[in-house]
Amino acid sequence: MIPELDKLWDMADEQLEHNENLRDEYQEDGDTHRSHYHDGWADAMAWLIDILEEVLDKEDENSDEW
């Protein structure tokens, strides 16, 4: 396991949740500009998480540890 990538995954997951919450909050308030801004960041964090999961999964498959 690559600890740096695992830490990056955790940080991206926290930011994804944060931006999703802000997006939803601004949508409820009718502020579409800020809602779209946070939606873009949420999409970016989801993309990063997907990439990191692929790398971490490959690392786990190649690991000799059980």
PDB file of N, CA, C and O in Angstrom:
ATOM      1  N   MET A   1       0.836  -1.183   0.000  1.00  0.00           N
ATOM      2  CA  MET A   1       0.000   0.000   0.000  1.00  0.00           C
ATOM      3  C   MET A   1       0.881   1.246   0.000  1.00  0.00           C
ATOM      4  O   MET A   1       1.930   1.279   0.643  1.00  0.00           O
ATOM      5  N   ILE A   2       0.453   2.238  -0.709  1.00  0.00           N
ATOM      6  CA  ILE A   2       1.210   3.484  -0.803  1.00  0.00           C
ATOM      7  C   ILE A   2       0.552   4.497   0.141  1.00  0.00           C
ATOM      8  O   ILE A   2      -0.515   5.025  -0.171  1.00  0.00           O
ATOM      9  N   PRO A   3       1.180   4.772   1.294  1.00  0.00           N
ATOM     10  CA  PRO A   3       0.541   5.631   2.296  1.00  0.00           C
ATOM     11  C   PRO A   3       0.211   7.035   1.784  1.00  0.00           C
ATOM     12  O   PRO A   3      -0.811   7.608   2.162  1.00  0.00           O
ATOM     13  N   GLU A   4       1.066   7.585   0.931  1.00  0.00           N
ATOM     14  CA  GLU A   4       0.823   8.929   0.416  1.00  0.00           C
ATOM     15  C   GLU A   4      -0.443   8.971  -0.438  1.00  0.00           C
ATOM     16  O   GLU A   4      -1.223   9.919  -0.353  1.00  0.00           O
ATOM     17  N   LEU A   5      -0.644   7.941  -1.258  1.00  0.00           N
ATOM     18  CA  LEU A   5      -1.839   7.891  -2.097  1.00  0.00           C
ATOM     19  C   LEU A   5      -3.081   7.620  -1.254  1.00  0.00           C
ATOM     20  O   LEU A   5      -4.157   8.148  -1.537  1.00  0.00           O
ATOM     21  N   ASP A   6      -2.931   6.812  -0.239  1.00  0.00           N
ATOM     22  CA  ASP A   6      -4.045   6.541   0.658  1.00  0.00           C
ATOM     23  C   ASP A   6      -4.459   7.824   1.376  1.00  0.00           C
ATOM     24  O   ASP A   6      -5.650   8.095   1.530  1.00  0.00           O
ATOM     25  N   LYS A   7      -3.489   8.605   1.810  1.00  0.00           N
ATOM     26  CA  LYS A   7      -3.765   9.892   2.466  1.00  0.00           C
ATOM     27  C   LYS A   7      -4.428  10.852   1.482  1.00  0.00           C
ATOM     28  O   LYS A   7      -5.368  11.559   1.845  1.00  0.00           O
ATOM     29  N   LEU A   8      -3.950  10.883   0.245  1.00  0.00           N
ATOM     30  CA  LEU A   8      -4.543  11.735  -0.777  1.00  0.00           C
ATOM     31  C   LEU A   8      -5.985  11.324  -1.040  1.00  0.00           C
ATOM     32  O   LEU A   8      -6.852  12.181  -1.217  1.00  0.00           O
ATOM     33  N   TRP A   9      -6.251  10.017  -1.066  1.00  0.00           N
ATOM     34  CA  TRP A   9      -7.622   9.528  -1.251  1.00  0.00           C
ATOM     35  C   TRP A   9      -8.516  10.030  -0.120  1.00  0.00           C
ATOM     36  O   TRP A   9      -9.632  10.485  -0.368  1.00  0.00           O
ATOM     37  N   ASP A  10      -8.030   9.949   1.129  1.00  0.00           N
ATOM     38  CA  ASP A  10      -8.802  10.426   2.281  1.00  0.00           C
ATOM     39  C   ASP A  10      -9.101  11.917   2.163  1.00  0.00           C
ATOM     40  O   ASP A  10     -10.221  12.352   2.431  1.00  0.00           O
ATOM     41  N   MET A  11      -8.102  12.696   1.763  1.00  0.00           N
ATOM     42  CA  MET A  11      -8.292  14.140   1.611  1.00  0.00           C
ATOM     43  C   MET A  11      -9.297  14.455   0.505  1.00  0.00           C
ATOM     44  O   MET A  11     -10.145  15.333   0.664  1.00  0.00           O
ATOM     45  N   ALA A  12      -9.203  13.749  -0.601  1.00  0.00           N
ATOM     46  CA  ALA A  12     -10.135  13.966  -1.714  1.00  0.00           C
ATOM     47  C   ALA A  12     -11.550  13.582  -1.300  1.00  0.00           C
ATOM     48  O   ALA A  12     -12.509  14.255  -1.678  1.00  0.00           O
ATOM     49  N   ASP A  13     -11.689  12.518  -0.535  1.00  0.00           N
ATOM     50  CA  ASP A  13     -12.998  12.091  -0.062  1.00  0.00           C
ATOM     51  C   ASP A  13     -13.621  13.144   0.858  1.00  0.00           C
ATOM     52  O   ASP A  13     -14.818  13.418   0.773  1.00  0.00           O
ATOM     53  N   GLU A  14     -12.806  13.730   1.735  1.00  0.00           N
ATOM     54  CA  GLU A  14     -13.289  14.798   2.621  1.00  0.00           C
ATOM     55  C   GLU A  14     -13.731  16.012   1.812  1.00  0.00           C
ATOM     56  O   GLU A  14     -14.777  16.600   2.085  1.00  0.00           O
ATOM     57  N   GLN A  15     -12.932  16.382   0.818  1.00  0.00           N
ATOM     58  CA  GLN A  15     -13.276  17.537  -0.012  1.00  0.00           C
ATOM     59  C   GLN A  15     -14.508  17.264  -0.869  1.00  0.00           C
ATOM     60  O   GLN A  15     -15.314  18.165  -1.098  1.00  0.00           O
ATOM     61  N   LEU A  16     -14.658  16.034  -1.341  1.00  0.00           N
ATOM     62  CA  LEU A  16     -15.847  15.662  -2.107  1.00  0.00           C
ATOM     63  C   LEU A  16     -17.096  15.867  -1.250  1.00  0.00           C
ATOM     64  O   LEU A  16     -18.062  16.492  -1.687  1.00  0.00           O
ATOM     65  N   GLU A  17     -17.066  15.340  -0.041  1.00  0.00           N
ATOM     66  CA  GLU A  17     -18.215  15.480   0.853  1.00  0.00           C
ATOM     67  C   GLU A  17     -18.488  16.955   1.163  1.00  0.00           C
ATOM     68  O   GLU A  17     -19.640  17.389   1.166  1.00  0.00           O
ATOM     69  N   HIS A  18     -17.436  17.714   1.421  1.00  0.00           N
ATOM     70  CA  HIS A  18     -17.565  19.142   1.723  1.00  0.00           C
ATOM     71  C   HIS A  18     -18.221  19.892   0.561  1.00  0.00           C
ATOM     72  O   HIS A  18     -19.150  20.672   0.769  1.00  0.00           O
ATOM     73  N   ASN A  19     -17.741  19.657  -0.650  1.00  0.00           N
ATOM     74  CA  ASN A  19     -18.278  20.367  -1.815  1.00  0.00           C
ATOM     75  C   ASN A  19     -19.688  19.908  -2.158  1.00  0.00           C
ATOM     76  O   ASN A  19     -20.503  20.713  -2.610  1.00  0.00           O
ATOM     77  N   GLU A  20     -19.989  18.633  -1.953  1.00  0.00           N
ATOM     78  CA  GLU A  20     -21.359  18.166  -2.175  1.00  0.00           C
ATOM     79  C   GLU A  20     -22.326  18.834  -1.199  1.00  0.00           C
ATOM     80  O   GLU A  20     -23.435  19.213  -1.576  1.00  0.00           O
ATOM     81  N   ASN A  21     -21.901  18.977   0.055  1.00  0.00           N
ATOM     82  CA  ASN A  21     -22.744  19.638   1.053  1.00  0.00           C
ATOM     83  C   ASN A  21     -22.966  21.106   0.697  1.00  0.00           C
ATOM     84  O   ASN A  21     -24.088  21.605   0.782  1.00  0.00           O
ATOM     85  N   LEU A  22     -21.892  21.800   0.296  1.00  0.00           N
ATOM     86  CA  LEU A  22     -22.034  23.200  -0.083  1.00  0.00           C
ATOM     87  C   LEU A  22     -22.891  23.349  -1.338  1.00  0.00           C
ATOM     88  O   LEU A  22     -23.711  24.263  -1.427  1.00  0.00           O
ATOM     89  N   ARG A  23     -22.700  22.451  -2.308  1.00  0.00           N
ATOM     90  CA  ARG A  23     -23.510  22.486  -3.526  1.00  0.00           C
ATOM     91  C   ARG A  23     -24.992  22.372  -3.176  1.00  0.00           C
ATOM     92  O   ARG A  23     -25.816  23.143  -3.666  1.00  0.00           O
ATOM     93  N   ASP A  24     -25.319  21.404  -2.323  1.00  0.00           N
ATOM     94  CA  ASP A  24     -26.709  21.198  -1.935  1.00  0.00           C
ATOM     95  C   ASP A  24     -27.258  22.405  -1.181  1.00  0.00           C
ATOM     96  O   ASP A  24     -28.403  22.807  -1.388  1.00  0.00           O
ATOM     97  N   GLU A  25     -26.438  22.976  -0.311  1.00  0.00           N
ATOM     98  CA  GLU A  25     -26.849  24.152   0.456  1.00  0.00           C
ATOM     99  C   GLU A  25     -27.145  25.333  -0.470  1.00  0.00           C
ATOM    100  O   GLU A  25     -28.157  26.014  -0.301  1.00  0.00           O
ATOM    101  N   TYR A  26     -26.275  25.577  -1.440  1.00  0.00           N
ATOM    102  CA  TYR A  26     -26.490  26.687  -2.365  1.00  0.00           C
ATOM    103  C   TYR A  26     -27.658  26.425  -3.309  1.00  0.00           C
ATOM    104  O   TYR A  26     -28.346  27.362  -3.714  1.00  0.00           O
ATOM    105  N   GLN A  27     -27.890  25.163  -3.664  1.00  0.00           N
ATOM    106  CA  GLN A  27     -29.047  24.836  -4.498  1.00  0.00           C
ATOM    107  C   GLN A  27     -30.337  25.162  -3.754  1.00  0.00           C
ATOM    108  O   GLN A  27     -31.281  25.701  -4.332  1.00  0.00           O
ATOM    109  N   GLU A  28     -30.368  24.828  -2.458  1.00  0.00           N
ATOM    110  CA  GLU A  28     -31.550  25.125  -1.651  1.00  0.00           C
ATOM    111  C   GLU A  28     -31.793  26.627  -1.555  1.00  0.00           C
ATOM    112  O   GLU A  28     -32.939  27.074  -1.522  1.00  0.00           O
ATOM    113  N   ASP A  29     -30.702  27.413  -1.510  1.00  0.00           N
ATOM    114  CA  ASP A  29     -30.809  28.869  -1.422  1.00  0.00           C
ATOM    115  C   ASP A  29     -31.087  29.515  -2.775  1.00  0.00           C
ATOM    116  O   ASP A  29     -31.375  30.709  -2.845  1.00  0.00           O
ATOM    117  N   GLY A  30     -31.002  28.737  -3.842  1.00  0.00           N
ATOM    118  CA  GLY A  30     -31.246  29.269  -5.186  1.00  0.00           C
ATOM    119  C   GLY A  30     -30.040  29.967  -5.801  1.00  0.00           C
ATOM    120  O   GLY A  30     -30.178  30.662  -6.807  1.00  0.00           O
ATOM    121  N   ASP A  31     -28.872  29.794  -5.217  1.00  0.00           N
ATOM    122  CA  ASP A  31     -27.644  30.400  -5.742  1.00  0.00           C
ATOM    123  C   ASP A  31     -27.000  29.421  -6.729  1.00  0.00           C
ATOM    124  O   ASP A  31     -26.134  28.630  -6.355  1.00  0.00           O
ATOM    125  N   THR A  32     -27.434  29.483  -7.990  1.00  0.00           N
ATOM    126  CA  THR A  32     -26.972  28.503  -8.976  1.00  0.00           C
ATOM    127  C   THR A  32     -25.498  28.684  -9.327  1.00  0.00           C
ATOM    128  O   THR A  32     -24.816  27.705  -9.631  1.00  0.00           O
ATOM    129  N   HIS A  33     -24.992  29.924  -9.291  1.00  0.00           N
ATOM    130  CA  HIS A  33     -23.580  30.154  -9.624  1.00  0.00           C
ATOM    131  C   HIS A  33     -22.674  29.398  -8.641  1.00  0.00           C
ATOM    132  O   HIS A  33     -21.786  28.652  -9.054  1.00  0.00           O
ATOM    133  N   ARG A  34     -22.906  29.596  -7.359  1.00  0.00           N
ATOM    134  CA  ARG A  34     -22.084  28.904  -6.356  1.00  0.00           C
ATOM    135  C   ARG A  34     -22.359  27.408  -6.354  1.00  0.00           C
ATOM    136  O   ARG A  34     -21.459  26.610  -6.092  1.00  0.00           O
ATOM    137  N   SER A  35     -23.583  27.030  -6.640  1.00  0.00           N
ATOM    138  CA  SER A  35     -23.928  25.611  -6.711  1.00  0.00           C
ATOM    139  C   SER A  35     -23.130  24.921  -7.815  1.00  0.00           C
ATOM    140  O   SER A  35     -22.594  23.832  -7.607  1.00  0.00           O
ATOM    141  N   HIS A  36     -23.051  25.552  -8.989  1.00  0.00           N
ATOM    142  CA  HIS A  36     -22.289  24.984 -10.104  1.00  0.00           C
ATOM    143  C   HIS A  36     -20.793  24.944  -9.791  1.00  0.00           C
ATOM    144  O   HIS A  36     -20.100  23.999 -10.168  1.00  0.00           O
ATOM    145  N   TYR A  37     -20.299  25.975  -9.100  1.00  0.00           N
ATOM    146  CA  TYR A  37     -18.890  26.025  -8.708  1.00  0.00           C
ATOM    147  C   TYR A  37     -18.547  24.797  -7.853  1.00  0.00           C
ATOM    148  O   TYR A  37     -17.572  24.100  -8.134  1.00  0.00           O
ATOM    149  N   HIS A  38     -19.338  24.536  -6.821  1.00  0.00           N
ATOM    150  CA  HIS A  38     -19.057  23.409  -5.927  1.00  0.00           C
ATOM    151  C   HIS A  38     -19.355  22.077  -6.595  1.00  0.00           C
ATOM    152  O   HIS A  38     -18.743  21.063  -6.259  1.00  0.00           O
ATOM    153  N   ASP A  39     -20.290  22.069  -7.537  1.00  0.00           N
ATOM    154  CA  ASP A  39     -20.559  20.858  -8.295  1.00  0.00           C
ATOM    155  C   ASP A  39     -19.340  20.483  -9.135  1.00  0.00           C
ATOM    156  O   ASP A  39     -19.011  19.303  -9.262  1.00  0.00           O
ATOM    157  N   GLY A  40     -18.670  21.484  -9.709  1.00  0.00           N
ATOM    158  CA  GLY A  40     -17.446  21.239 -10.481  1.00  0.00           C
ATOM    159  C   GLY A  40     -16.341  20.654  -9.615  1.00  0.00           C
ATOM    160  O   GLY A  40     -15.642  19.730 -10.030  1.00  0.00           O
ATOM    161  N   TRP A  41     -16.184  21.197  -8.407  1.00  0.00           N
ATOM    162  CA  TRP A  41     -15.175  20.664  -7.493  1.00  0.00           C
ATOM    163  C   TRP A  41     -15.534  19.253  -7.046  1.00  0.00           C
ATOM    164  O   TRP A  41     -14.653  18.402  -6.918  1.00  0.00           O
ATOM    165  N   ALA A  42     -16.802  18.998  -6.809  1.00  0.00           N
ATOM    166  CA  ALA A  42     -17.229  17.649  -6.420  1.00  0.00           C
ATOM    167  C   ALA A  42     -16.924  16.662  -7.546  1.00  0.00           C
ATOM    168  O   ALA A  42     -16.467  15.549  -7.289  1.00  0.00           O
ATOM    169  N   ASP A  43     -17.175  17.066  -8.791  1.00  0.00           N
ATOM    170  CA  ASP A  43     -16.862  16.202  -9.934  1.00  0.00           C
ATOM    171  C   ASP A  43     -15.366  15.919 -10.016  1.00  0.00           C
ATOM    172  O   ASP A  43     -14.951  14.792 -10.290  1.00  0.00           O
ATOM    173  N   ALA A  44     -14.561  16.952  -9.775  1.00  0.00           N
ATOM    174  CA  ALA A  44     -13.107  16.789  -9.834  1.00  0.00           C
ATOM    175  C   ALA A  44     -12.618  15.833  -8.741  1.00  0.00           C
ATOM    176  O   ALA A  44     -11.756  14.991  -8.994  1.00  0.00           O
ATOM    177  N   MET A  45     -13.158  15.959  -7.541  1.00  0.00           N
ATOM    178  CA  MET A  45     -12.750  15.071  -6.443  1.00  0.00           C
ATOM    179  C   MET A  45     -13.219  13.643  -6.706  1.00  0.00           C
ATOM    180  O   MET A  45     -12.501  12.694  -6.390  1.00  0.00           O
ATOM    181  N   ALA A  46     -14.409  13.476  -7.277  1.00  0.00           N
ATOM    182  CA  ALA A  46     -14.891  12.129  -7.612  1.00  0.00           C
ATOM    183  C   ALA A  46     -13.988  11.495  -8.666  1.00  0.00           C
ATOM    184  O   ALA A  46     -13.680  10.305  -8.589  1.00  0.00           O
ATOM    185  N   TRP A  47     -13.566  12.284  -9.644  1.00  0.00           N
ATOM    186  CA  TRP A  47     -12.647  11.777 -10.673  1.00  0.00           C
ATOM    187  C   TRP A  47     -11.322  11.358 -10.042  1.00  0.00           C
ATOM    188  O   TRP A  47     -10.795  10.289 -10.350  1.00  0.00           O
ATOM    189  N   LEU A  48     -10.783  12.203  -9.156  1.00  0.00           N
ATOM    190  CA  LEU A  48      -9.516  11.892  -8.500  1.00  0.00           C
ATOM    191  C   LEU A  48      -9.631  10.617  -7.664  1.00  0.00           C
ATOM    192  O   LEU A  48      -8.723   9.786  -7.670  1.00  0.00           O
ATOM    193  N   ILE A  49     -10.731  10.464  -6.955  1.00  0.00           N
ATOM    194  CA  ILE A  49     -10.949   9.265  -6.151  1.00  0.00           C
ATOM    195  C   ILE A  49     -10.986   8.026  -7.037  1.00  0.00           C
ATOM    196  O   ILE A  49     -10.402   6.999  -6.691  1.00  0.00           O
ATOM    197  N   ASP A  50     -11.666   8.113  -8.176  1.00  0.00           N
ATOM    198  CA  ASP A  50     -11.716   6.972  -9.101  1.00  0.00           C
ATOM    199  C   ASP A  50     -10.325   6.566  -9.566  1.00  0.00           C
ATOM    200  O   ASP A  50     -10.000   5.379  -9.598  1.00  0.00           O
ATOM    201  N   ILE A  51      -9.504   7.545  -9.926  1.00  0.00           N
ATOM    202  CA  ILE A  51      -8.131   7.270 -10.375  1.00  0.00           C
ATOM    203  C   ILE A  51      -7.314   6.653  -9.245  1.00  0.00           C
ATOM    204  O   ILE A  51      -6.601   5.672  -9.451  1.00  0.00           O
ATOM    205  N   LEU A  52      -7.419   7.229  -8.055  1.00  0.00           N
ATOM    206  CA  LEU A  52      -6.656   6.712  -6.920  1.00  0.00           C
ATOM    207  C   LEU A  52      -7.095   5.302  -6.536  1.00  0.00           C
ATOM    208  O   LEU A  52      -6.263   4.475  -6.163  1.00  0.00           O
ATOM    209  N   GLU A  53      -8.390   5.025  -6.626  1.00  0.00           N
ATOM    210  CA  GLU A  53      -8.868   3.681  -6.306  1.00  0.00           C
ATOM    211  C   GLU A  53      -8.274   2.653  -7.257  1.00  0.00           C
ATOM    212  O   GLU A  53      -7.916   1.553  -6.834  1.00  0.00           O
ATOM    213  N   GLU A  54      -8.166   2.996  -8.537  1.00  0.00           N
ATOM    214  CA  GLU A  54      -7.555   2.077  -9.502  1.00  0.00           C
ATOM    215  C   GLU A  54      -6.110   1.780  -9.128  1.00  0.00           C
ATOM    216  O   GLU A  54      -5.679   0.627  -9.146  1.00  0.00           O
ATOM    217  N   VAL A  55      -5.371   2.824  -8.791  1.00  0.00           N
ATOM    218  CA  VAL A  55      -3.958   2.657  -8.439  1.00  0.00           C
ATOM    219  C   VAL A  55      -3.822   1.864  -7.146  1.00  0.00           C
ATOM    220  O   VAL A  55      -2.992   0.959  -7.053  1.00  0.00           O
ATOM    221  N   LEU A  56      -4.636   2.202  -6.147  1.00  0.00           N
ATOM    222  CA  LEU A  56      -4.555   1.501  -4.866  1.00  0.00           C
ATOM    223  C   LEU A  56      -5.003   0.048  -4.991  1.00  0.00           C
ATOM    224  O   LEU A  56      -4.439  -0.833  -4.342  1.00  0.00           O
ATOM    225  N   ASP A  57      -6.016  -0.209  -5.824  1.00  0.00           N
ATOM    226  CA  ASP A  57      -6.454  -1.587  -6.047  1.00  0.00           C
ATOM    227  C   ASP A  57      -5.362  -2.406  -6.723  1.00  0.00           C
ATOM    228  O   ASP A  57      -5.134  -3.556  -6.347  1.00  0.00           O
ATOM    229  N   LYS A  58      -4.688  -1.836  -7.710  1.00  0.00           N
ATOM    230  CA  LYS A  58      -3.590  -2.538  -8.379  1.00  0.00           C
ATOM    231  C   LYS A  58      -2.470  -2.821  -7.393  1.00  0.00           C
ATOM    232  O   LYS A  58      -1.868  -3.895  -7.415  1.00  0.00           O
ATOM    233  N   GLU A  59      -2.192  -1.847  -6.525  1.00  0.00           N
ATOM    234  CA  GLU A  59      -1.137  -2.021  -5.524  1.00  0.00           C
ATOM    235  C   GLU A  59      -1.502  -3.150  -4.566  1.00  0.00           C
ATOM    236  O   GLU A  59      -0.640  -3.942  -4.186  1.00  0.00           O
ATOM    237  N   ASP A  60      -2.765  -3.231  -4.174  1.00  0.00           N
ATOM    238  CA  ASP A  60      -3.208  -4.308  -3.285  1.00  0.00           C
ATOM    239  C   ASP A  60      -3.110  -5.666  -3.970  1.00  0.00           C
ATOM    240  O   ASP A  60      -2.737  -6.657  -3.342  1.00  0.00           O
ATOM    241  N   GLU A  61      -3.446  -5.711  -5.262  1.00  0.00           N
ATOM    242  CA  GLU A  61      -3.361  -6.972  -6.007  1.00  0.00           C
ATOM    243  C   GLU A  61      -1.923  -7.444  -6.136  1.00  0.00           C
ATOM    244  O   GLU A  61      -1.666  -8.648  -6.131  1.00  0.00           O
ATOM    245  N   ASN A  62      -0.983  -6.518  -6.250  1.00  0.00           N
ATOM    246  CA  ASN A  62       0.423  -6.850  -6.425  1.00  0.00           C
ATOM    247  C   ASN A  62       1.147  -7.085  -5.111  1.00  0.00           C
ATOM    248  O   ASN A  62       2.303  -7.507  -5.099  1.00  0.00           O
ATOM    249  N   SER A  63       0.473  -6.814  -4.015  1.00  0.00           N
ATOM    250  CA  SER A  63       1.087  -6.941  -2.703  1.00  0.00           C
ATOM    251  C   SER A  63       1.212  -8.412  -2.328  1.00  0.00           C
ATOM    252  O   SER A  63       0.310  -9.209  -2.586  1.00  0.00           O
ATOM    253  N   ASP A  64       2.334  -8.757  -1.721  1.00  0.00           N
ATOM    254  CA  ASP A  64       2.550 -10.125  -1.246  1.00  0.00           C
ATOM    255  C   ASP A  64       2.005 -10.334   0.152  1.00  0.00           C
ATOM    256  O   ASP A  64       1.966 -11.459   0.649  1.00  0.00           O
ATOM    257  N   GLU A  65       1.576  -9.230   0.798  1.00  0.00           N
ATOM    258  CA  GLU A  65       1.052  -9.325   2.159  1.00  0.00           C
ATOM    259  C   GLU A  65      -0.392  -9.812   2.113  1.00  0.00           C
ATOM    260  O   GLU A  65      -1.136  -9.502   1.182  1.00  0.00           O
ATOM    261  N   TRP A  66      -0.773 -10.569   3.119  1.00  0.00           N
ATOM    262  CA  TRP A  66      -2.150 -11.057   3.218  1.00  0.00           C
ATOM    263  C   TRP A  66      -2.819 -10.450   4.382  1.00  0.00           C
ATOM    264  O   TRP A  66      -3.989 -10.733   4.639  1.00  0.00           O
TER     265      TRP A  66
END
